């Protein structure tokens, strides 16, 4: 497969048996058989078509901020868009950006141009593509508030444009989560404001994030979606699980809505802890906690 991949991707942008722990904010994950770093839409199309022809498993990710990858890794091809497809153009109150750009970087560019609407993204470690897929949000803002349309690719390499209304964007959800579509770029519409005012709001959000979130440990951000009528952190704390650990995975002592890697956590540790929390929430409160984290590969 390596020889065939080299027909489309230069050898220096292909890695063999690459540990996913080096590509996720959780710092967890076994080796992926092949990882490729495309720098154009054509390269993505070619790799997808090759994988389909060879019946080779494939998954696409951005910056790995919302991923938990199996300790056994992934037997197939991983396509990493983050830090590669990251062009950004601003015209008037609209921003066109490729999916691999870091969301927090995009918010800074918008602020510098006097455009408001992405302040909530200050400090969010994920890519724009991943943010669109899960309708990322914080501090009262979310992607759907500013999204006009996206360009996506299906598993056959076809390019399709979707308006924001096509995506059924809800709380940390979209139709993209249940399809094979890959977000390539997005068009956003923001509102003019004074750069100093925008930057002040961003600084306030960053300060709040530092004070309330366990940024000192690797994690995948909020572990669970907020169930109706509850806040996850207080619920988990009420169940006596704040600081509870399985192996190197721990319910954060700073914010019980986060599972963190205290240094040597495995994916199995994290999954075990998640299942324990879900079981207690179900039994003690009748609440079904749904994970925000995307899980890749075989989990024991």
N, C-alpha and C positions, 0 to 999 in steps of 0.2 A: 504493500500500500504506500510505503514511503516513496518508492520510485514513481508511482503514479501521481502522488501529491506534488512532487517536484516539477511535474509538467506545468503546474498552474501557480504554485507558490515557490518563491526562491528558498533554497535550502536553509538560509539563515533565519527565515521566518517560519520554520517548522521545528517543533521540539518533540522528541521521542521519550515516552515514559516520564512525562513532566509532572511533578507532584502538584496536585491542585491546592495543597496547603500554601503554596507560594502565590496563589492567584485568588484567594478568598480572604475577606476581612476576618473570618472566623479562625484563619490559620490552621484549618483542618482539611484533610482530604488526601486520598491515595493518588497513585499515578494515573494520568490519562494516557492512553496508548499513543495518540498523536494530538498535538495542539498546534493550530495554525493561526497566524496573525495576518489576516487579509487587509489590504490597504485600498481596495476598490470594490464596488458592487460586482463588477465582472468576476473578480477572484472569489467572492462569496458564491456566486452562481456556479462557477466551475467546480468548487469543492462540493457543494450540495449535490450537483448532478453526478459527480464521481461517486459520492457516498451512496446515492440512490442506485446507481448502476451496479456497484459492488455489494449492495445490501449491507452497508456498513453503518452502525449506529452513529448518530451525530447529535451534538447539542451546541447551542449558541449561548454565549453569555457576554456580559459587558465588563464590569469591574469586580464581579464576585462578591458584592456587598450583601446579597440576600440569598447566598447559596450555602447549603450543607452538602458536601460531597462524601460519598462512602469511603470508608477506610480502605476498601479494596479498589478504589478508583473507578475508572470508566473505561470499558473495553470498546473503544471507538475513537471518533474524531471530535475534539472540542474546537469550536471556532470562537476566538476571543476578539470582540470588537472594541472593547475598552482601550483607551489611549492610542487608538489607531484611526478609526473613522471618527474624527473629532473637529471637522471644519465648522465654522460658525460665521454667519453673515447677518448684519443688522441693517434694516432699511426702514426708516421711520419708526413706527411703534411695533414692527414685526421682526421676529428673529427666526432665521432658518438655521438649524443645527443638525449635525449628524449624530447618530445614536451613541457613538462611543465617547462623546464628550462628558466629562465629569459634571454632574448637576450643580455642584457647588461652584465650579468654575464658570458655568453658564450664568449663574445668579450674579456673580461678581462682574461679568461682562455687561449684563443688563443694567446693573446699578451704575457702572461707570458711564453708561450711555443715557442715564436718566430715565430708565424704564423700570417701573414697579410691577410686581406680581410674582416674582420668584424669590422674594426675601425668605420665605419659609424653607427654601432649599439650602440656605447657608449651613454648612457642616454636614449635609447628607453625602455619604461617601459613594453613592451609586452613580451609574451612568444615566444619561437622558433616556436611552432605550428601555432600560430596566424600570425607570421611573414611570414611563408611559404604560408599560405592561401592567404594573400594579397600582397605577394612579397614586403615586407616592405623594405624601403630604405631611404637614406639621404646622403647628401654631395657627390653625385656622385656614391655611391655604393648601391647595392641591393642584396637581397637574391639569386636571380637567377645567380649572378656572381660566387657564391661559392657552389651552391647546386648540388649534384650528384644524389641522389635519396631519396625517403621517404618510410616509411612503414605506410600504412593507414588501417583503418577499415571501412567497410561499415555498414549499419544499421542492417544487419543480423549477424554481428560479424565476417565476413570473413576478413582475412588479405590479403592485396594486396600491392605489391611493385611497385612503379612508378619511372621511371627515370625523371630527371628534364625536359627533352624534352617532356615528356607526359603531362606536367601540363600547357602548353601554358602560361607561366609566362610573363605577360606584366606589364605596369605601374599600380601598386597597384591592380593587378588582377591575377587570375588564374582560371582554371576550377574548382578548389576546392570550390570556392564561390557559385557555382550553383549545388552542389551535397550534398549528406548526408555523405560524407567521412570525417573521423576523422583522422587527422595527429597524429601519435603516436611517430615517431622518424624521424630523418633525418641524412644523411651522407653528410658532407661538405668537400670540398677540398680547402685548402688555400695555400699561398705561403710563404716560409721561408723568414724571415727578422730579423733584430736585434730588440730585445724586446724594447730597449730604443727608437728606431725610431718609432716603432709602438705606444708606449705609448705617445710619443710626439704628434703624429697625433691625438690620442684619446683625449688628453688634449685640443688640439685646437678645436676639434669638440664640446667637452663639454662646453668650454668657449663660443663658438658661440651660442650654444643652450641656455645657461643661459642668454646671452645678448639679443637674438632675440625672444625667446619664453616665453609665460606667465606661467612659471613653478610654480609661487606663487599661482595659482588657479587650482582647479580640472578641468580637461578637458579630452577629448578623443583624444587628439592630433589634427592633421590637420583635419578640419571638412569636407572639400571638396577635391576631386581629382582635379588636375590641368587640366583645359580645354586647348585644343590646341590653342596656340597663346596668352595665358594669364597666369599671375600669380594671384592666388586667392587673396592674401593679398592686393596688390595694386588695384585690381578690386573692392573689397568690400570697400576699403577706398575711392576710386573715387566716389562711389555711396553715400558717406556721412554716412556710417553705422558704422564707427569705434567708439566704445563705446556705440553703440545703444543696448538697453536692452528690453527684454520682461520678466517680473517677475525677477527671479534671474539669468536668462541666459543673457550673455552679449557678444557682439563682442569685443574681447580683444582690449584694447587701446594700447597694446604693439605689437600685430601682428594680423591684421584683418582677417587672415586666420583661426583663432581659435575662437570657441565659448567656453566660460568658465562659470563655476558655481561660482558666486560671494558669495555664502553662503547658499542660500535656494532655488536654482533652482529645478524645477520639470521637468520631461521628457516632459510634455506638453509645458512648457516654451521653452525648447530647440527646440522642433519640430516646434513650432510657429515661432521662430526666424529663423530657417533654411529655412522654407517655405517663409518667408518674404524676405530673402536674395535671394533665388532662383527666386522668382517672379520679383524682381527688376532687377536682372541680365538678365533675359529673356526679360523683357520689354524694358530696357534701352540699352542693348548691344547685344541682340540676343544670349546670352550664356546660355547653359544648364549646371548648376552646379550639379554634381553628388556627393553624400555624400560618404565619406570613412568609415563612422561609421556604424556598424552593429546594427540594431534595433530589439529588442526582446519584444514580448508581444503586447497587444492591445494599440494602440496610438489613443487618441481622436483627 
